[in-house]
Amino acid sequence: MKNKLIFWTMCIACFLNVSAKAQQKEVLAATPPMGWISWNLFEGNISESIVMELADAMVENGLKEAGYEYIILDDLWHGGRDANGKVFPDPHKFPNGMKVVADYVHSKGLKFGIYTDIAEYTCAGMVGSLGYEEMDAQTYAEWGVDYIKCDYCHAPEDLWTGIERYEKFIKAVRATGRPMVFAICEWGQRAPWLWGAKVDGQLWRTTWDLRDTWEHGQYNNGHNGIMEALDRQVGLEKFAGPGRWNDPDMLVIGLNGTGASSSANGANGCTVTEYEAQFGLWSLLSAPLLMTCDIRNMDADTKRILTNQELIAVNQDELGKQASRIHKDGAEEIWAKPLADGSWAVGFLNRDNDKKRKIALDIAQLGFDGQVKVRDLWLHKDLDFKPSAPIKLTVEPHQCRVVKITSIK
């Protein structure tokens, strides 16, 4: 334990003392990645034609215009390795090869992502990248991959092995010369926020897989609702910034209980209010916004939530600050995120199951000492408050109201 604490302290020091040379490099994922990823809805039922349909839908449904850009394949795209060890996709699912798929995605002005695991096998038992780091990195570059999600199933549990394996693979990815965003996915079990940036990852999972439910009441591999994931972001804000993001996992908005793994253990979907809350909270947290619902066929509420431009602007704010929880009193919480223009985005969250609550914020907590403009980012309108008076909002059960507070000078 003592040696582990010493190591973590060293990691934090390295993290906080980024060299001038590193700062001069192009920043990959300067804002949190936005896109769509296949696992929750399709699992292994993914194919070339489906990916192309999703790319079409991303453009036609206004998602690209809203800021979403990645189409990411998760597990079970694999066919195997050829006699030379080169990985290839399932020939039935991807008969024309992966480069054709990536080229089609690129033709729509979008980016293409892929999945692997830094072990012998992936979580679903496909070929992993351990021992093939250089070959796989070069193959992905040749295919035109822009984003790599790298899981940690079937790998040793200790801290050092995880760091060493990810560092080796990321070095191989960088050696290709192609700028590929690298997403570390070891579920927060080895505190990747302490070392993920040092090994040149752009984002790292902070939780187990998120399920399509508001709250499970317990947290483990198999039980992780929106509220359990939220609780695990407290205190991580100091590790986030441009090119280094805490990832509380995918958006479950619009799944409505249709995902297979996301619906495990009684996670049968959320209400519209709860889906709104996830989007508002993930925007405040500067979390990656990776959709998992069927974007080819979205209902009006799903599209409204996912294309809320005022909240997307909060998520994509160039300052890159993650919200902090500045108030908690039982079921009442306030999360606040500073923005590049000097304003603040603030979330008023009511975790109560059946009672609405009035939640108040003293704007002096955020450094305001005069008149402010308060804009509701869900209602898309300015609210009326007396100068310097506390902001009091009525918040429904499981609702997160998000406002932008701007000083009036």
Residue pairs with C-beta under 8 A, 6 or more apart in sequence:
4 159
7 159
8 191
8 194
11 194
11 195
11 198
12 194
14 195
14 198
15 194
15 195
15 197
15 198
15 239
18 197
26 179
27 242
27 243
28 179
28 180
28 181
28 182
28 202
28 243
29 181
29 202
29 203
29 242
29 243
29 245
30 242
30 243
30 318
30 320
31 242
31 315
31 316
31 317
31 318
31 320
32 203
32 245
32 286
32 287
32 288
32 289
32 315
32 316
33 69
33 70
33 147
33 181
33 183
33 202
33 203
33 245
33 288
33 289
33 290
34 67
34 68
34 69
34 70
34 288
34 289
34 290
34 312
34 315
34 316
35 68
35 69
35 70
35 71
35 72
35 110
35 111
35 113
35 147
35 289
35 290
35 291
36 54
36 58
36 63
36 68
36 70
36 71
36 72
36 290
36 291
36 292
36 295
37 70
37 72
37 73
37 74
37 113
37 149
37 250
37 290
37 291
37 292
38 46
38 72
38 73
38 74
38 292
39 74
39 75
39 250
39 261
39 292
40 212
40 250
40 252
40 255
40 259
40 260
40 261
40 262
40 292
40 293
41 255
41 258
41 259
41 292
41 293
41 294
42 50
43 74
43 75
43 76
43 124
43 260
43 261
44 75
44 76
44 124
46 73
46 74
46 76
46 77
46 93
47 93
47 94
48 93
48 94
48 95
48 96
48 100
48 101
51 71
51 73
51 101
51 104
51 105
52 101
52 104
52 105
53 296
54 71
54 295
54 296
55 71
55 104
55 105
55 108
55 110
56 108
56 296
57 63
57 295
57 296
58 64
58 68
58 71
58 108
58 110
58 295
59 108
59 109
59 110
61 295
61 296
61 298
61 303
62 303
62 307
63 291
63 295
63 306
63 307
64 108
64 109
64 110
66 306
66 307
66 309
66 312
67 312
67 316
68 289
68 291
69 109
69 110
69 111
70 110
70 111
70 112
70 113
70 146
70 147
70 290
71 105
71 110
71 111
71 112
71 113
72 112
72 113
72 114
72 115
72 147
72 149
72 290
73 113
73 114
73 115
74 115
74 149
75 115
75 117
75 122
75 123
75 124
75 126
75 151
76 90
76 122
76 124
76 126
77 89
77 90
77 93
77 94
77 98
77 114
77 115
77 126
78 87
78 88
78 89
78 90
78 122
78 126
78 127
79 87
79 88
79 89
79 90
79 91
79 94
80 87
80 88
80 127
81 87
81 88
81 127
81 132
82 88
85 132
85 135
86 135
86 139
87 127
87 132
87 135
87 136
87 139
88 97
89 97
89 98
94 100
94 101
98 114
98 143
99 142
99 143
99 144
101 112
102 112
102 143
102 144
102 145
103 144
105 111
105 112
106 112
106 144
111 146
111 147
112 143
112 144
112 145
112 146
112 147
113 145
113 146
113 147
113 148
113 149
113 181
114 140
114 143
114 145
114 147
114 148
114 149
115 122
115 148
115 149
115 150
115 151
116 122
116 128
116 129
116 136
116 148
116 149
116 150
116 151
117 123
117 126
117 128
117 129
117 130
117 150
117 151
117 152
117 153
117 154
117 155
118 128
118 129
118 130
118 150
118 151
118 152
118 155
118 165
118 166
118 169
119 128
119 130
119 152
119 153
119 154
119 155
119 165
120 127
120 128
120 130
120 131
120 154
121 127
121 128
121 153
121 154
122 128
122 151
122 153
122 154
123 151
123 153
123 154
128 154
129 136
129 150
129 169
130 155
130 165
133 168
133 169
133 172
134 172
134 175
136 169
136 172
137 169
137 172
137 173
137 175
137 176
138 172
138 176
140 148
140 173
140 176
140 178
140 180
141 173
141 176
141 177
141 178
141 180
145 178
145 180
146 179
146 180
146 181
147 180
147 181
147 182
147 183
148 173
148 180
148 181
148 182
148 183
149 183
149 185
150 166
150 169
150 182
150 183
150 184
150 185
151 185
151 186
152 162
152 185
152 186
152 187
155 161
155 162
155 165
155 186
156 162
157 189
159 190
159 191
162 186
162 190
162 192
163 190
163 195
163 199
166 184
166 186
166 196
166 199
166 201
167 199
167 200
170 182
170 199
170 200
170 201
171 200
173 180
173 182
174 200
181 202
181 203
182 200
182 201
182 202
183 201
183 202
183 203
183 204
183 205
183 247
183 288
184 192
184 196
184 199
184 201
184 203
184 204
184 205
185 204
185 205
186 192
186 204
186 205
187 205
187 207
187 208
187 209
187 221
188 204
188 205
188 206
188 207
188 208
188 232
192 201
192 204
192 205
192 206
193 204
193 206
193 236
193 239
193 240
193 246
194 239
196 203
196 204
196 244
197 239
197 243
197 244
201 244
202 243
202 244
202 245
203 244
203 245
203 246
203 247
203 288
204 245
204 246
204 247
205 247
205 248
205 249
206 229
206 232
206 233
206 236
206 246
206 247
206 248
207 224
207 228
207 229
207 232
207 248
207 249
208 219
208 220
208 221
208 222
208 223
208 224
208 249
209 221
209 224
209 249
209 261
209 262
210 224
210 225
210 226
210 229
210 248
210 249
210 250
210 252
210 262
211 223
211 224
211 225
211 252
211 262
211 263
211 264
211 265
211 267
212 252
212 255
212 256
212 257
212 259
212 262
212 263
212 267
212 268
212 269
212 270
213 225
213 226
213 266
213 267
213 268
213 269
213 270
214 225
214 226
214 227
214 270
214 271
214 274
214 398
215 225
215 226
215 227
215 228
215 351
216 223
216 224
216 225
216 228
216 265
216 266
216 267
217 223
218 228
219 228
219 231
219 232
222 264
222 265
223 265
224 249
225 267
226 252
226 270
226 274
226 277
226 278
226 281
227 351
229 248
229 249
230 248
230 281
232 248
233 246
233 248
233 285
233 322
234 325
236 246
236 322
237 246
237 321
237 322
237 323
237 324
239 246
240 246
240 286
240 320
240 321
240 322
241 320
241 321
242 318
242 320
245 286
245 287
245 288
246 285
246 286
246 287
246 322
247 287
247 288
248 282
248 285
248 287
250 290
250 291
250 292
251 278
251 279
251 282
251 289
251 290
251 291
251 292
251 293
251 306
252 259
252 262
252 270
252 275
252 278
252 292
252 293
253 275
253 278
253 279
253 291
253 293
253 302
253 305
253 306
254 275
254 291
254 293
254 294
254 298
254 299
254 302
254 305
254 306
255 262
255 263
255 269
255 292
255 293
256 269
256 270
256 293
257 263
257 267
257 268
257 269
258 269
258 293
258 294
259 292
262 292
263 269
270 278
271 398
272 301
272 305
273 396
273 397
273 398
273 399
274 398
275 301
275 302
275 305
276 305
276 378
276 399
276 400
277 349
277 398
277 399
277 400
279 289
279 305
279 306
279 308
279 311
280 311
280 347
280 377
280 378
280 400
280 401
280 402
281 335
281 347
281 349
281 400
282 289
282 315
283 289
283 311
283 312
283 314
283 315
283 345
283 402
284 314
284 315
284 322
284 323
284 335
284 336
284 337
284 345
284 347
284 402
285 322
285 323
285 335
285 337
286 315
286 317
286 320
286 321
286 322
286 323
286 337
287 315
289 312
289 315
291 306
293 302
298 306
308 377
308 378
310 375
310 377
310 380
310 404
311 377
311 378
311 402
314 337
314 339
314 345
314 377
314 402
314 404
317 337
317 339
317 340
317 345
318 340
319 338
319 339
319 340
321 337
321 338
321 339
322 337
323 335
323 336
323 337
323 345
323 347
324 335
324 336
324 337
325 333
325 334
325 335
326 334
326 335
326 336
326 365
327 333
327 334
327 361
328 334
330 352
331 350
331 351
331 352
331 355
331 357
332 349
332 350
332 351
332 357
332 359
332 395
333 347
333 348
333 349
333 351
334 346
334 347
334 348
334 349
334 359
334 361
335 346
335 347
335 349
336 344
336 345
336 346
336 347
336 365
336 366
337 344
337 345
337 346
338 344
339 345
339 404
341 406
342 406
342 407
343 404
343 405
343 406
343 407
344 366
344 404
344 405
345 377
345 402
345 403
345 404
345 405
346 361
346 366
346 391
346 402
346 403
346 404
346 405
347 400
347 401
347 402
348 359
348 361
348 393
348 395
348 400
348 401
348 402
348 403
349 359
349 395
349 399
349 400
350 356
350 357
350 359
350 395
350 396
350 397
350 398
350 399
350 400
351 398
352 397
352 398
353 397
353 398
354 397
355 397
356 394
356 395
356 396
356 397
357 394
357 395
358 392
358 393
358 394
358 395
359 392
359 393
359 395
360 390
360 391
360 392
360 393
361 390
361 391
361 392
362 390
363 372
363 388
363 390
363 391
363 405
364 388
366 405
368 388
368 405
368 407
369 388
370 387
370 388
370 407
370 408
370 409
371 387
371 388
371 407
371 408
372 385
372 387
372 405
372 406
372 407
372 408
373 382
373 405
373 406
373 408
374 382
374 383
374 385
374 391
374 403
374 404
374 405
375 381
375 382
375 383
375 403
375 404
375 406
376 382
376 383
376 401
376 402
376 403
377 402
377 403
377 404
378 401
378 402
383 403
385 391
391 403
391 405
393 401
393 403
395 401
